[in-house]
Amino acid sequence: MADFFTPQWAESVREALQAGPSEQAREGKLQEYPASWALECRELGSYLFIRWAGGAVAECRIVGPDEPLEAIYVLGMDYRDWKALHEGYDAQRTVMYRKIVLEEGELLQFFKAVYFFVEYLNLIGSVPATYPETVRPVATVS
């Protein structure tokens, strides 16, 4: 089992996303979705970057706080909410109750594909990881 938000964990996430949700979950919800997501763990200042192309995961990696970030949608979530998602908290509620928040990108366009996002956020939450008890926030430069 990989540590949370490490390159090894991102590779496990890529494999889970590539396998995709069940046929029943895909029915009527999922379409080809050319986009890129940057899902931040705020306390770490890092992102899980996912780029989609041709209905498949083209790239899935961790982007650190000092690396350039180019994504169509940037979403932020606190460490405790990432951990809750991985402990079984519902992905749909994670979105609905704004535990993950769209910080950059067109809101209307994002919500046209929200069912796609939720199904895949659920898969991300199912990837096992080890979590440190505490995380140290990334220092910010003013």
N, CA, C and O atoms as a GROMACS GRO file, in nm:
protein
  568
    1MET      N    1   0.085  -0.116   0.000
    1MET     CA    2   0.000   0.000   0.000
    1MET      C    3   0.091   0.124   0.000
    1MET      O    4   0.183   0.135   0.080
    2ALA      N    5   0.063   0.215  -0.090
    2ALA     CA    6   0.145   0.336  -0.104
    2ALA      C    7   0.102   0.444  -0.006
    2ALA      O    8  -0.012   0.446   0.042
    3ASP      N    9   0.194   0.534   0.023
    3ASP     CA   10   0.160   0.651   0.103
    3ASP      C   11   0.073   0.744   0.020
    3ASP      O   12   0.090   0.756  -0.101
    4PHE      N   13  -0.021   0.810   0.086
    4PHE     CA   14  -0.112   0.906   0.024
    4PHE      C   15  -0.035   1.018  -0.045
    4PHE      O   16   0.061   1.071   0.010
    5PHE      N   17  -0.079   1.052  -0.165
    5PHE     CA   18  -0.027   1.163  -0.246
    5PHE      C   19   0.121   1.148  -0.280
    5PHE      O   20   0.196   1.245  -0.280
    6THR      N   21   0.162   1.025  -0.309
    6THR     CA   22   0.297   0.998  -0.357
    6THR      C   23   0.288   0.950  -0.501
    6THR      O   24   0.179   0.914  -0.547
    7PRO      N   25   0.400   0.949  -0.574
    7PRO     CA   26   0.396   0.897  -0.711
    7PRO      C   27   0.344   0.754  -0.720
    7PRO      O   28   0.275   0.719  -0.815
    8GLN      N   29   0.376   0.671  -0.621
    8GLN     CA   30   0.328   0.532  -0.622
    8GLN      C   31   0.176   0.527  -0.608
    8GLN      O   32   0.109   0.449  -0.675
    9TRP      N   33   0.122   0.611  -0.520
    9TRP     CA   34  -0.022   0.618  -0.504
    9TRP      C   35  -0.088   0.667  -0.632
    9TRP      O   36  -0.190   0.613  -0.674
   10ALA      N   37  -0.031   0.770  -0.694
   10ALA     CA   38  -0.086   0.823  -0.820
   10ALA      C   39  -0.088   0.715  -0.928
   10ALA      O   40  -0.182   0.710  -1.008
   11GLU      N   41   0.010   0.628  -0.930
   11GLU     CA   42   0.012   0.518  -1.028
   11GLU      C   43  -0.102   0.420  -0.998
   11GLU      O   44  -0.166   0.371  -1.091
   12SER      N   45  -0.127   0.392  -0.872
   12SER     CA   46  -0.240   0.306  -0.835
   12SER      C   47  -0.373   0.371  -0.873
   12SER      O   48  -0.466   0.303  -0.916
   13VAL      N   49  -0.381   0.503  -0.856
   13VAL     CA   50  -0.501   0.576  -0.896
   13VAL      C   51  -0.520   0.564  -1.046
   13VAL      O   52  -0.630   0.538  -1.094
   14ARG      N   53  -0.411   0.583  -1.122
   14ARG     CA   54  -0.420   0.571  -1.269
   14ARG      C   55  -0.474   0.435  -1.309
   14ARG      O   56  -0.561   0.426  -1.396
   15GLU      N   57  -0.425   0.330  -1.247
   15GLU     CA   58  -0.472   0.195  -1.279
   15GLU      C   59  -0.621   0.179  -1.247
   15GLU      O   60  -0.695   0.120  -1.326
   16ALA      N   61  -0.665   0.232  -1.134
   16ALA     CA   62  -0.807   0.224  -1.096
   16ALA      C   63  -0.894   0.303  -1.193
   16ALA      O   64  -1.002   0.258  -1.232
   17LEU      N   65  -0.848   0.421  -1.232
   17LEU     CA   66  -0.925   0.503  -1.326
   17LEU      C   67  -0.931   0.438  -1.463
   17LEU      O   68  -1.034   0.442  -1.530
   18GLN      N   69  -0.820   0.379  -1.504
   18GLN     CA   70  -0.815   0.314  -1.635
   18GLN      C   71  -0.911   0.195  -1.639
   18GLN      O   72  -0.976   0.170  -1.741
   19ALA      N   73  -0.922   0.123  -1.528
   19ALA     CA   74  -1.016   0.011  -1.521
   19ALA      C   75  -1.160   0.063  -1.525
   19ALA      O   76  -1.249  -0.003  -1.578
   20GLY      N   77  -1.181   0.182  -1.469
   20GLY     CA   78  -1.312   0.248  -1.476
   20GLY      C   79  -1.413   0.190  -1.380
   20GLY      O   80  -1.392   0.085  -1.320
   21PRO      N   81  -1.526   0.260  -1.368
   21PRO     CA   82  -1.635   0.210  -1.284
   21PRO      C   83  -1.707   0.092  -1.351
   21PRO      O   84  -1.680   0.060  -1.467
   22SER      N   85  -1.797   0.032  -1.279
   22SER     CA   86  -1.871  -0.082  -1.333
   22SER      C   87  -1.959  -0.037  -1.450
   22SER      O   88  -1.989   0.081  -1.464
   23GLU      N   89  -1.999  -0.132  -1.531
   23GLU     CA   90  -2.089  -0.102  -1.644
   23GLU      C   91  -2.218  -0.037  -1.594
   23GLU      O   92  -2.271   0.055  -1.658
   24GLN      N   93  -2.269  -0.085  -1.481
   24GLN     CA   94  -2.391  -0.029  -1.425
   24GLN      C   95  -2.372   0.118  -1.387
   24GLN      O   96  -2.462   0.200  -1.409
   25ALA      N   97  -2.256   0.152  -1.331
   25ALA     CA   98  -2.229   0.291  -1.294
   25ALA      C   99  -2.214   0.379  -1.416
   25ALA      O  100  -2.250   0.496  -1.414
   26ARG      N  101  -2.159   0.323  -1.524
   26ARG     CA  102  -2.137   0.401  -1.647
   26ARG      C  103  -2.265   0.429  -1.724
   26ARG      O  104  -2.276   0.530  -1.793
   27GLU      N  105  -2.360   0.342  -1.711
   27GLU     CA  106  -2.482   0.349  -1.791
   27GLU      C  107  -2.552   0.485  -1.776
   27GLU      O  108  -2.596   0.522  -1.667
   28GLY      N  109  -2.561   0.557  -1.886
   28GLY     CA  110  -2.633   0.683  -1.890
   28GLY      C  111  -2.563   0.801  -1.826
   28GLY      O  112  -2.617   0.912  -1.829
   29LYS      N  113  -2.444   0.782  -1.767
   29LYS     CA  114  -2.376   0.891  -1.697
   29LYS      C  115  -2.249   0.934  -1.766
   29LYS      O  116  -2.219   1.053  -1.776
   30LEU      N  117  -2.175   0.837  -1.812
   30LEU     CA  118  -2.039   0.866  -1.853
   30LEU      C  119  -2.027   0.877  -2.005
   30LEU      O  120  -2.082   0.798  -2.081
   31GLN      N  121  -1.954   0.976  -2.043
   31GLN     CA  122  -1.928   0.997  -2.184
   31GLN      C  123  -1.779   1.025  -2.201
   31GLN      O  124  -1.707   1.041  -2.103
   32GLU      N  125  -1.736   1.029  -2.323
   32GLU     CA  126  -1.598   1.067  -2.346
   32GLU      C  127  -1.580   1.208  -2.293
   32GLU      O  128  -1.665   1.294  -2.316
   33TYR      N  129  -1.473   1.233  -2.223
   33TYR     CA  130  -1.458   1.356  -2.149
   33TYR      C  131  -1.316   1.410  -2.162
   33TYR      O  132  -1.231   1.379  -2.080
   34PRO      N  133  -1.290   1.489  -2.266
   34PRO     CA  134  -1.154   1.542  -2.281
   34PRO      C  135  -1.133   1.659  -2.184
   34PRO      O  136  -1.184   1.768  -2.207
   35ALA      N  137  -1.060   1.637  -2.079
   35ALA     CA  138  -1.038   1.741  -1.979
   35ALA      C  139  -0.915   1.706  -1.897
   35ALA      O  140  -0.852   1.602  -1.917
   36SER      N  141  -0.882   1.795  -1.806
   36SER     CA  142  -0.778   1.766  -1.709
   36SER      C  143  -0.822   1.822  -1.574
   36SER      O  144  -0.883   1.928  -1.564
   37TRP      N  145  -0.788   1.747  -1.471
   37TRP     CA  146  -0.823   1.785  -1.335
   37TRP      C  147  -0.695   1.798  -1.254
   37TRP      O  148  -0.600   1.722  -1.275
   38ALA      N  149  -0.693   1.892  -1.164
   38ALA     CA  150  -0.589   1.901  -1.062
   38ALA      C  151  -0.662   1.901  -0.929
   38ALA      O  152  -0.729   1.998  -0.894
   39LEU      N  153  -0.649   1.792  -0.856
   39LEU     CA  154  -0.718   1.775  -0.728
   39LEU      C  155  -0.618   1.797  -0.616
   39LEU      O  156  -0.527   1.717  -0.596
   40GLU      N  157  -0.636   1.906  -0.544
   40GLU     CA  158  -0.538   1.947  -0.444
   40GLU      C  159  -0.568   1.889  -0.307
   40GLU      O  160  -0.683   1.876  -0.266
   41CYS      N  161  -0.462   1.854  -0.238
   41CYS     CA  162  -0.469   1.833  -0.093
   41CYS      C  163  -0.409   1.961  -0.036
   41CYS      O  164  -0.288   1.980  -0.039
   42ARG      N  165  -0.495   2.048   0.016
   42ARG     CA  166  -0.454   2.183   0.055
   42ARG      C  167  -0.335   2.186   0.152
   42ARG      O  168  -0.242   2.265   0.134
   43GLU      N  169  -0.338   2.102   0.253
   43GLU     CA  170  -0.231   2.104   0.352
   43GLU      C  171  -0.097   2.064   0.292
   43GLU      O  172   0.008   2.109   0.339
   44LEU      N  173  -0.099   1.980   0.189
   44LEU     CA  174   0.026   1.938   0.125
   44LEU      C  175   0.070   2.035   0.017
   44LEU      O  176   0.188   2.041  -0.018
   45GLY      N  177  -0.025   2.112  -0.036
   45GLY     CA  178   0.008   2.204  -0.145
   45GLY      C  179   0.037   2.133  -0.275
   45GLY      O  180   0.091   2.192  -0.368
   46SER      N  181   0.002   2.005  -0.282
   46SER     CA  182   0.026   1.923  -0.401
   46SER      C  183  -0.107   1.886  -0.465
   46SER      O  184  -0.213   1.897  -0.404
   47TYR      N  185  -0.097   1.842  -0.590
   47TYR     CA  186  -0.216   1.808  -0.668
   47TYR      C  187  -0.203   1.669  -0.727
   47TYR      O  188  -0.094   1.625  -0.764
   48LEU      N  189  -0.316   1.600  -0.735
   48LEU     CA  190  -0.326   1.480  -0.816
   48LEU      C  191  -0.373   1.530  -0.952
   48LEU      O  192  -0.487   1.574  -0.966
   49PHE      N  193  -0.286   1.525  -1.051
   49PHE     CA  194  -0.317   1.575  -1.184
   49PHE      C  195  -0.361   1.457  -1.271
   49PHE      O  196  -0.292   1.356  -1.281
   50ILE      N  197  -0.478   1.472  -1.333
   50ILE     CA  198  -0.533   1.369  -1.421
   50ILE      C  199  -0.571   1.435  -1.553
   50ILE      O  200  -0.646   1.532  -1.555
   51ARG      N  201  -0.518   1.380  -1.662
   51ARG     CA  202  -0.555   1.430  -1.795
   51ARG      C  203  -0.624   1.317  -1.870
   51ARG      O  204  -0.574   1.204  -1.876
   52TRP      N  205  -0.740   1.349  -1.926
   52TRP     CA  206  -0.820   1.255  -2.002
   52TRP      C  207  -0.804   1.283  -2.151
   52TRP      O  208  -0.796   1.399  -2.191
   53ALA      N  209  -0.800   1.179  -2.232
   53ALA     CA  210  -0.796   1.194  -2.377
   53ALA      C  211  -0.856   1.068  -2.438
   53ALA      O  212  -0.820   0.957  -2.400
   54GLY      N  213  -0.947   1.086  -2.532
   54GLY     CA  214  -1.006   0.971  -2.599
   54GLY      C  215  -1.080   0.877  -2.507
   54GLY      O  216  -1.085   0.757  -2.532
   55GLY      N  217  -1.137   0.931  -2.400
   55GLY     CA  218  -1.212   0.848  -2.307
   55GLY      C  219  -1.126   0.766  -2.212
   55GLY      O  220  -1.176   0.676  -2.144
   56ALA      N  221  -0.996   0.796  -2.207
   56ALA     CA  222  -0.905   0.719  -2.122
   56ALA      C  223  -0.813   0.814  -2.045
   56ALA      O  224  -0.800   0.931  -2.079
   57VAL      N  225  -0.751   0.761  -1.942
   57VAL     CA  226  -0.655   0.838  -1.864
   57VAL      C  227  -0.526   0.846  -1.943
   57VAL      O  228  -0.461   0.744  -1.968
   58ALA      N  229  -0.488   0.966  -1.983
   58ALA     CA  230  -0.364   0.986  -2.058
   58ALA      C  231  -0.246   1.014  -1.966
   58ALA      O  232  -0.131   0.988  -2.000
   59GLU      N  233  -0.277   1.070  -1.848
   59GLU     CA  234  -0.172   1.107  -1.753
   59GLU      C  235  -0.231   1.113  -1.614
   59GLU      O  236  -0.344   1.160  -1.595
   60CYS      N  237  -0.156   1.065  -1.515
   60CYS     CA  238  -0.199   1.071  -1.375
   60CYS      C  239  -0.072   1.076  -1.292
   60CYS      O  240   0.006   0.981  -1.288
   61ARG      N  241  -0.052   1.190  -1.225
   61ARG     CA  242   0.071   1.208  -1.148
   61ARG      C  243   0.051   1.311  -1.039
   61ARG      O  244  -0.050   1.382  -1.037
   62ILE      N  245   0.147   1.319  -0.949
   62ILE     CA  246   0.146   1.420  -0.844
   62ILE      C  247   0.223   1.541  -0.894
   62ILE      O  248   0.333   1.528  -0.948
   63VAL      N  249   0.165   1.659  -0.876
   63VAL     CA  250   0.231   1.786  -0.909
   63VAL      C  251   0.258   1.857  -0.778
   63VAL      O  252   0.166   1.887  -0.702
   64GLY      N  253   0.384   1.884  -0.752
   64GLY     CA  254   0.424   1.950  -0.627
   64GLY      C  255   0.397   2.099  -0.628
   64GLY      O  256   0.364   2.157  -0.731
   65PRO      N  257   0.413   2.160  -0.511
   65PRO     CA  258   0.381   2.302  -0.497
   65PRO      C  259   0.470   2.395  -0.581
   65PRO      O  260   0.431   2.508  -0.611
   66ASP      N  261   0.588   2.350  -0.618
   66ASP     CA  262   0.680   2.435  -0.695
   66ASP      C  263   0.677   2.406  -0.844
   66ASP      O  264   0.753   2.466  -0.919
   67GLU      N  265   0.592   2.315  -0.887
   67GLU     CA  266   0.584   2.280  -1.028
   67GLU      C  267   0.472   2.358  -1.097
   67GLU      O  268   0.373   2.394  -1.033
   68PRO      N  269   0.489   2.385  -1.226
   68PRO     CA  270   0.380   2.453  -1.298
   68PRO      C  271   0.257   2.362  -1.306
   68PRO      O  272   0.268   2.240  -1.317
   69LEU      N  273   0.140   2.424  -1.299
   69LEU     CA  274   0.015   2.350  -1.301
   69LEU      C  275  -0.075   2.406  -1.410
   69LEU      O  276  -0.110   2.524  -1.409
   70GLU      N  277  -0.111   2.322  -1.504
   70GLU     CA  278  -0.203   2.361  -1.609
   70GLU      C  279  -0.312   2.256  -1.617
   70GLU      O  280  -0.289   2.144  -1.664
   71ALA      N  281  -0.430   2.292  -1.570
   71ALA     CA  282  -0.544   2.201  -1.573
   71ALA      C  283  -0.669   2.280  -1.608
   71ALA      O  284  -0.680   2.398  -1.575
   72ILE      N  285  -0.762   2.215  -1.674
   72ILE     CA  286  -0.888   2.281  -1.708
   72ILE      C  287  -0.969   2.306  -1.581
   72ILE      O  288  -1.031   2.412  -1.566
   73TYR      N  289  -0.968   2.209  -1.489
   73TYR     CA  290  -1.040   2.223  -1.363
   73TYR      C  291  -0.943   2.201  -1.247
   73TYR      O  292  -0.873   2.101  -1.242
   74VAL      N  293  -0.941   2.295  -1.155
   74VAL     CA  294  -0.862   2.284  -1.033
   74VAL      C  295  -0.960   2.278  -0.917
   74VAL      O  296  -1.043   2.368  -0.899
   75LEU      N  297  -0.949   2.172  -0.839
   75LEU     CA  298  -1.039   2.153  -0.726
   75LEU      C  299  -0.954   2.134  -0.600
   75LEU      O  300  -0.849   2.071  -0.604
   76GLY      N  301  -1.001   2.189  -0.488
   76GLY     CA  302  -0.927   2.179  -0.364
   76GLY      C  303  -1.005   2.105  -0.258
   76GLY      O  304  -1.128   2.115  -0.250
   77MET      N  305  -0.933   2.029  -0.176
   77MET     CA  306  -0.996   1.956  -0.068
   77MET      C  307  -0.896   1.947   0.048
   77MET      O  308  -0.776   1.930   0.026
   78ASP      N  309  -0.947   1.958   0.170
   78ASP     CA  310  -0.864   1.946   0.289
   78ASP      C  311  -0.823   1.801   0.311
   78ASP      O  312  -0.891   1.708   0.267
   79TYR      N  313  -0.711   1.784   0.380
   79TYR     CA  314  -0.658   1.651   0.411
   79TYR      C  315  -0.762   1.563   0.481
   79TYR      O  316  -0.779   1.446   0.445
   80ARG      N  317  -0.831   1.619   0.580
   80ARG     CA  318  -0.929   1.539   0.656
   80ARG      C  319  -1.041   1.487   0.564
   80ARG      O  320  -1.093   1.378   0.586
   81ASP      N  321  -1.077   1.566   0.461
   81ASP     CA  322  -1.182   1.522   0.369
   81ASP      C  323  -1.131   1.419   0.270
   81ASP      O  324  -1.205   1.329   0.231
   82TRP      N  325  -1.003   1.429   0.230
   82TRP     CA  326  -0.942   1.323   0.148
   82TRP      C  327  -0.944   1.192   0.228
   82TRP      O  328  -0.982   1.087   0.176
   83LYS      N  329  -0.903   1.202   0.352
   83LYS     CA  330  -0.898   1.082   0.436
   83LYS      C  331  -1.038   1.022   0.454
   83LYS      O  332  -1.055   0.901   0.445
   84ALA      N  333  -1.138   1.108   0.477
   84ALA     CA  334  -1.276   1.060   0.492
   84ALA      C  335  -1.323   0.991   0.364
   84ALA      O  336  -1.388   0.887   0.370
   85LEU      N  337  -1.290   1.049   0.248
   85LEU     CA  338  -1.326   0.986   0.120
   85LEU      C  339  -1.266   0.846   0.111
   85LEU      O  340  -1.333   0.752   0.069
   86HIS      N  341  -1.141   0.834   0.150
   86HIS     CA  342  -1.073   0.704   0.145
   86HIS      C  343  -1.123   0.607   0.252
   86HIS      O  344  -1.103   0.486   0.241
   87GLU      N  345  -1.187   0.660   0.354
   87GLU     CA  346  -1.245   0.574   0.458
   87GLU      C  347  -1.390   0.539   0.429
   87GLU      O  348  -1.457   0.476   0.511
   88GLY      N  349  -1.440   0.581   0.311
   88GLY     CA  350  -1.574   0.541   0.269
   88GLY      C  351  -1.677   0.652   0.261
   88GLY      O  352  -1.793   0.625   0.228
   89TYR      N  353  -1.639   0.777   0.290
   89TYR     CA  354  -1.736   0.886   0.276
   89TYR      C  355  -1.778   0.894   0.130
   89TYR      O  356  -1.695   0.880   0.040
   90ASP      N  357  -1.904   0.916   0.107
   90ASP     CA  358  -1.964   0.914  -0.026
   90ASP      C  359  -1.908   1.025  -0.117
   90ASP      O  360  -1.904   1.141  -0.077
   91ALA      N  361  -1.866   0.988  -0.238
   91ALA     CA  362  -1.810   1.084  -0.333
   91ALA      C  363  -1.914   1.188  -0.374
   91ALA      O  364  -1.881   1.305  -0.390
   92GLN      N  365  -2.038   1.146  -0.392
   92GLN     CA  366  -2.142   1.241  -0.431
   92GLN      C  367  -2.163   1.345  -0.321
   92GLN      O  368  -2.179   1.464  -0.351
   93ARG      N  369  -2.164   1.303  -0.198
   93ARG     CA  370  -2.177   1.398  -0.086
   93ARG      C  371  -2.053   1.486  -0.074
   93ARG      O  372  -2.063   1.602  -0.034
   94THR      N  373  -1.938   1.431  -0.108
   94THR     CA  374  -1.815   1.510  -0.106
   94THR      C  375  -1.830   1.632  -0.197
   94THR      O  376  -1.787   1.742  -0.162
   95VAL      N  377  -1.891   1.611  -0.314
   95VAL     CA  378  -1.914   1.720  -0.409
   95VAL      C  379  -2.031   1.806  -0.362
   95VAL      O  380  -2.020   1.929  -0.357
   96MET      N  381  -2.141   1.743  -0.328
   96MET     CA  382  -2.263   1.815  -0.294
   96MET      C  383  -2.245   1.905  -0.171
   96MET      O  384  -2.298   2.016  -0.168
   97TYR      N  385  -2.172   1.858  -0.071
   97TYR     CA  386  -2.154   1.935   0.051
   97TYR      C  387  -2.027   2.019   0.049
   97TYR      O  388  -1.981   2.068   0.152
   98ARG      N  389  -1.971   2.035  -0.072
   98ARG     CA  390  -1.858   2.125  -0.096
   98ARG      C  391  -1.735   2.091  -0.011
   98ARG      O  392  -1.665   2.181   0.036
   99LYS      N  393  -1.711   1.964   0.007
   99LYS     CA  394  -1.588   1.922   0.072
   99LYS      C  395  -1.474   1.928  -0.029
   99LYS      O  396  -1.357   1.943   0.009
  100ILE      N  397  -1.508   1.917  -0.156
  100ILE     CA  398  -1.414   1.945  -0.265
  100ILE      C  399  -1.476   2.060  -0.343
  100ILE      O  400  -1.594   2.057  -0.377
  101VAL      N  401  -1.395   2.161  -0.370
  101VAL     CA  402  -1.447   2.286  -0.427
  101VAL      C  403  -1.374   2.318  -0.557
  101VAL      O  404  -1.252   2.312  -0.565
  102LEU      N  405  -1.453   2.353  -0.658
  102LEU     CA  406  -1.396   2.398  -0.784
  102LEU      C  407  -1.335   2.536  -0.761
  102LEU      O  408  -1.405   2.631  -0.727
  103GLU      N  409  -1.204   2.545  -0.780
  103GLU     CA  410  -1.133   2.671  -0.758
  103GLU      C  411  -1.100   2.742  -0.888
  103GLU      O  412  -1.090   2.865  -0.891
  104GLU      N  413  -1.082   2.666  -0.994
  104GLU     CA  414  -1.055   2.723  -1.126
  104GLU      C  415  -1.126   2.638  -1.230
  104GLU      O  416  -1.132   2.516  -1.218
  105GLY      N  417  -1.180   2.705  -1.331
  105GLY     CA  418  -1.251   2.635  -1.438
  105GLY      C  419  -1.394   2.682  -1.445
  105GLY      O  420  -1.448   2.739  -1.350
  106GLU      N  421  -1.456   2.658  -1.560
  106GLU     CA  422  -1.595   2.700  -1.582
  106GLU      C  423  -1.692   2.610  -1.506
  106GLU      O  424  -1.702   2.491  -1.534
  107LEU      N  425  -1.762   2.670  -1.412
  107LEU     CA  426  -1.854   2.595  -1.326
  107LEU      C  427  -1.961   2.521  -1.407
  107LEU      O  428  -1.985   2.403  -1.383
  108LEU      N  429  -2.025   2.589  -1.501
  108LEU     CA  430  -2.131   2.527  -1.579
  108LEU      C  431  -2.079   2.408  -1.659
  108LEU      O  432  -2.143   2.302  -1.662
  109GLN      N  433  -1.965   2.424  -1.723
  109GLN     CA  434  -1.907   2.313  -1.800
  109GLN      C  435  -1.870   2.196  -1.709
  109GLN      O  436  -1.890   2.080  -1.744
  110PHE      N  437  -1.817   2.228  -1.592
  110PHE     CA  438  -1.782   2.123  -1.498
  110PHE      C  439  -1.905   2.043  -1.457
  110PHE      O  440  -1.901   1.920  -1.456
  111PHE      N  441  -2.014   2.112  -1.425
  111PHE     CA  442  -2.132   2.042  -1.378
  111PHE      C  443  -2.208   1.970  -1.488
  111PHE      O  444  -2.295   1.888  -1.458
  112LYS      N  445  -2.177   1.997  -1.613
  112LYS     CA  446  -2.234   1.916  -1.721
  112LYS      C  447  -2.180   1.774  -1.716
  112LYS      O  448  -2.243   1.681  -1.766
  113ALA      N  449  -2.064   1.758  -1.657
  113ALA     CA  450  -2.002   1.626  -1.647
  113ALA      C  451  -1.983   1.583  -1.501
  113ALA      O  452  -1.895   1.502  -1.471
  114VAL      N  453  -2.065   1.636  -1.411
  114VAL     CA  454  -2.046   1.607  -1.270
  114VAL      C  455  -2.066   1.459  -1.237
  114VAL      O  456  -1.998   1.407  -1.147
  115TYR      N  457  -2.155   1.390  -1.307
  115TYR     CA  458  -2.174   1.247  -1.278
  115TYR      C  459  -2.048   1.168  -1.313
  115TYR      O  460  -2.010   1.075  -1.243
  116PHE      N  461  -1.985   1.206  -1.423
  116PHE     CA  462  -1.857   1.146  -1.462
  116PHE      C  463  -1.755   1.170  -1.350
  116PHE      O  464  -1.688   1.076  -1.305
  117PHE      N  465  -1.743   1.294  -1.305
  117PHE     CA  466  -1.648   1.330  -1.202
  117PHE      C  467  -1.672   1.251  -1.074
  117PHE      O  468  -1.578   1.197  -1.016
  118VAL      N  469  -1.797   1.243  -1.031
  118VAL     CA  470  -1.831   1.173  -0.907
  118VAL      C  471  -1.796   1.025  -0.917
  118VAL      O  472  -1.740   0.968  -0.822
  119GLU      N  473  -1.827   0.961  -1.028
  119GLU     CA  474  -1.793   0.818  -1.043
  119GLU      C  475  -1.644   0.796  -1.032
  119GLU      O  476  -1.599   0.699  -0.970
  120TYR      N  477  -1.566   0.884  -1.092
  120TYR     CA  478  -1.421   0.867  -1.087
  120TYR      C  479  -1.362   0.913  -0.956
  120TYR      O  480  -1.260   0.859  -0.912
  121LEU      N  481  -1.422   1.013  -0.890
  121LEU     CA  482  -1.378   1.050  -0.755
  121LEU      C  483  -1.400   0.933  -0.660
  121LEU      O  484  -1.320   0.910  -0.570
  122ASN      N  485  -1.508   0.862  -0.679
  122ASN     CA  486  -1.535   0.743  -0.600
  122ASN      C  487  -1.424   0.638  -0.620
  122ASN      O  488  -1.380   0.575  -0.524
  123LEU      N  489  -1.379   0.622  -0.743
  123LEU     CA  490  -1.269   0.528  -0.769
  123LEU      C  491  -1.141   0.575  -0.701
  123LEU      O  492  -1.068   0.494  -0.643
  124ILE      N  493  -1.113   0.705  -0.709
  124ILE     CA  494  -0.993   0.758  -0.643
  124ILE      C  495  -1.001   0.727  -0.493
  124ILE      O  496  -0.901   0.687  -0.432
  125GLY      N  497  -1.118   0.746  -0.434
  125GLY     CA  498  -1.136   0.718  -0.293
  125GLY      C  499  -1.119   0.572  -0.256
  125GLY      O  500  -1.094   0.540  -0.140
  126SER      N  501  -1.133   0.483  -0.353
  126SER     CA  502  -1.120   0.339  -0.325
  126SER      C  503  -0.976   0.289  -0.331
  126SER      O  504  -0.950   0.175  -0.295
  127VAL      N  505  -0.884   0.373  -0.376
  127VAL     CA  506  -0.744   0.330  -0.387
  127VAL      C  507  -0.680   0.335  -0.248
  127VAL      O  508  -0.676   0.441  -0.186
  128PRO      N  509  -0.632   0.221  -0.201
  128PRO     CA  510  -0.574   0.216  -0.066
  128PRO      C  511  -0.452   0.307  -0.054
  128PRO      O  512  -0.376   0.326  -0.149
  129ALA      N  513  -0.436   0.363   0.063
  129ALA     CA  514  -0.321   0.447   0.093
  129ALA      C  515  -0.298   0.449   0.243
  129ALA      O  516  -0.391   0.426   0.321
  130THR      N  517  -0.176   0.476   0.282
  130THR     CA  518  -0.147   0.498   0.422
  130THR      C  519  -0.143   0.648   0.445
  130THR      O  520  -0.093   0.724   0.362
  131TYR      N  521  -0.197   0.690   0.558
  131TYR     CA  522  -0.209   0.832   0.591
  131TYR      C  523  -0.132   0.862   0.717
  131TYR      O  524  -0.148   0.792   0.818
  132PRO      N  525  -0.048   0.965   0.714
  132PRO     CA  526   0.013   1.006   0.840
  132PRO      C  527  -0.094   1.063   0.932
  132PRO      O  528  -0.196   1.114   0.884
  133GLU      N  529  -0.073   1.054   1.061
  133GLU     CA  530  -0.171   1.107   1.156
  133GLU      C  531  -0.187   1.257   1.141
  133GLU      O  532  -0.298   1.310   1.153
  134THR      N  533  -0.078   1.324   1.115
  134THR     CA  534  -0.084   1.469   1.096
  134THR      C  535  -0.005   1.504   0.970
  134THR      O  536   0.084   1.430   0.928
  135VAL      N  537  -0.038   1.616   0.912
  135VAL     CA  538   0.038   1.668   0.799
  135VAL      C  539   0.079   1.810   0.833
  135VAL      O  540   0.008   1.883   0.901
  136ARG      N  541   0.194   1.846   0.785
  136ARG     CA  542   0.241   1.983   0.807
  136ARG      C  543   0.202   2.066   0.687
  136ARG      O  544   0.231   2.031   0.573
  137PRO      N  545   0.134   2.178   0.712
  137PRO     CA  546   0.095   2.264   0.601
  137PRO      C  547   0.218   2.316   0.527
  137PRO      O  548   0.324   2.339   0.586
  138VAL      N  549   0.201   2.334   0.398
  138VAL     CA  550   0.306   2.390   0.315
  138VAL      C  551   0.320   2.538   0.349
  138VAL      O  552   0.219   2.608   0.364
  139ALA      N  553   0.442   2.584   0.362
  139ALA     CA  554   0.463   2.727   0.388
  139ALA      C  555   0.422   2.808   0.266
  139ALA      O  556   0.454   2.770   0.153
  140THR      N  557   0.354   2.917   0.288
  140THR     CA  558   0.313   3.003   0.178
  140THR      C  559   0.396   3.129   0.180
  140THR      O  560   0.433   3.180   0.286
  141VAL      N  561   0.425   3.178   0.063
  141VAL     CA  562   0.502   3.301   0.049
  141VAL      C  563   0.406   3.416   0.030
  141VAL      O  564   0.318   3.410  -0.057
  142SER      N  565   0.420   3.521   0.108
  142SER     CA  566   0.331   3.636   0.096
  142SER      C  567   0.388   3.740   0.004
  142SER      O  568   0.326   3.844  -0.018
   0.00000   0.00000   0.00000
